[in-house]
Amino acid sequence: MTETTLAPAPLAVDDTVADRLFRTARTSFQWTDEEVTDAQLAAAWDLAKFGPTAMNTLPLRVLVVRSDEGRSRLVPHMADGNKPKVEAAPVSLVLAADPAFHQHMDDLFPVAPGIKDQLEPDAAAREHMARSNALIQAGYLIVGLRAAGLSAGPMNGMDFAAVDAEFFEDSGWKSFMVVNVGIAEGAGTPHPRLPRLDFDQIAALA
């Protein structure tokens, strides 16, 4: 693929927005003492919820870990390299997929009456749908957090089964990621920006 076959198109947002959401945003693990408010987290979700999911399933669930007690329960289940990151973060979000997402489908997808009952007996299909769509929503949420003026440090080095037993035994949610959240101290990381692949390195024509 060459420049003659695909000319660059201008963005529909200005550079300030593009920088905030993508170009200058970094995966952070160095934080200021500024508070992360529930209003900021809700504002991030109020953007992320509009990202597309299959049949509008919205299976992502979020456990907000802010208290010392909650942090003390989460840290032991993180990989050793991630334990100090959770300890230092103002807030840690445990992202999980809800296999019982279908309970909301009558409201979320009314164009398919009866879809909740169709999904009810197929637990394996629901778990697959929940995970694949929650992973998509995690990306939306990270961008939403950046739009709310926050920085994010996503990671999945953790004992998922232990986290689920610790926090989600009653709900049945399935954890898949922890995202540390706060106001970045400086760039949020001492590491330089790593290279990225250009479009012509990842795209193919058919």
Secondary structure, 3 states (H helix, E strand, C coil): CCCCCCCCCCCCCCHHHHHHHHHCCCECCCECCCCCCHHHHHHHHHHHCCCCCHHHCCCEEEEEECCHHHHHHHHHHECHHHHHHHHHCCEEEEEEECCCHHHHHHHHCCCCCCHHHHHCCCHHHHHHHHHHHHHHHHHHHHHHHHHCCCEEEEECCECHHHHHHHHCCCCCCEEEEEEEEECECCCCCCCCCCCCCCHHHHCCCC
